Amino acid sequence: MSAFLNLGSLVLGVVSWIIPIVAVKQYGKRHKVTYFSVYSFTACTMALVFQLFEIRHRVNTGDFSAIMDTIGAITVVSVILIMVTVVLNSTALYLCSTKNK
């Protein structure tokens, strides 16, 4: 269970970063960048929810030492995930809005 949640969180985090790049490349081919942005933020949110489920799983199993050992890294990586997702989506929206002009 733990491996699935961690792997799912990692995959969804990477997907949330890839989607804005795909949005810039697909711009103008009847795709709206705002839809890509929504998908990217959804993947980011799901990655963070998977981490919450991972912490819940560790609480249910009573593995509090593992929580104390990893909570610092989880917090830092979660903030980095959100910041990079926001920057990539903002950049994609900006680039695609300047292509319209």
Backbone hydrogen bonds, N-H to C=O, Kabsch-Sander energy under -0.5 kcal/mol:
donor,donor_aa,acceptor,acceptor_aa,energy
5,L,1,M,-2.2
6,N,2,S,-2.3
7,L,3,A,-2.7
8,G,4,F,-2.8
9,S,5,L,-2.1
10,L,6,N,-2.2
11,V,7,L,-2.7
12,L,8,G,-2.5
13,G,9,S,-2.1
14,V,10,L,-2.2
15,V,11,V,-2.5
16,S,12,L,-2.2
17,W,13,G,-0.9
17,W,14,V,-0.6
18,I,14,V,-1.9
19,I,15,V,-2.3
21,I,17,W,-0.6
22,V,18,I,-2.2
23,A,19,I,-2.2
24,V,20,P,-1.7
25,K,21,I,-1.7
26,Q,22,V,-2.5
27,Y,23,A,-0.6
28,G,31,H,-0.7
29,K,26,Q,-2.0
35,Y,32,K,-0.6
36,F,32,K,-1.2
37,S,33,V,-2.3
38,V,34,T,-2.1
39,Y,35,Y,-2.3
40,S,36,F,-2.5
41,F,37,S,-2.5
42,T,38,V,-2.1
43,A,39,Y,-2.3
44,C,40,S,-2.1
45,T,41,F,-2.4
46,M,42,T,-2.4
47,A,43,A,-2.0
48,L,44,C,-1.9
49,V,45,T,-2.3
50,F,46,M,-2.2
51,Q,47,A,-1.4
52,L,48,L,-1.8
53,F,49,V,-2.5
54,E,50,F,-2.0
55,I,51,Q,-2.3
56,R,52,L,-2.5
57,H,53,F,-2.5
58,R,54,E,-2.1
59,V,55,I,-2.2
60,N,56,R,-2.6
61,T,57,H,-1.7
62,G,58,R,-0.6
62,G,59,V,-0.9
63,D,58,R,-2.5
64,F,62,G,-1.5
67,I,63,D,-1.4
68,M,64,F,-2.4
69,D,65,S,-1.9
70,T,66,A,-1.8
71,I,67,I,-2.1
74,I,70,T,-2.6
75,T,71,I,-2.2
76,V,72,G,-2.2
77,V,73,A,-2.7
78,S,74,I,-2.1
79,V,75,T,-2.1
80,I,76,V,-2.3
81,L,77,V,-2.6
82,I,78,S,-2.2
83,M,79,V,-2.7
84,V,80,I,-2.7
85,T,81,L,-2.1
86,V,82,I,-2.5
87,V,83,M,-2.5
88,L,84,V,-2.8
89,N,85,T,-2.3
90,S,86,V,-2.5
91,T,87,V,-2.5
92,A,88,L,-2.4
93,L,89,N,-2.6
94,Y,90,S,-2.4
95,L,91,T,-3.0
96,C,92,A,-2.3
97,S,93,L,-1.7
98,T,94,Y,-2.0
99,K,95,L,-1.2
100,N,96,C,-0.7
101,K,97,S,-0.5
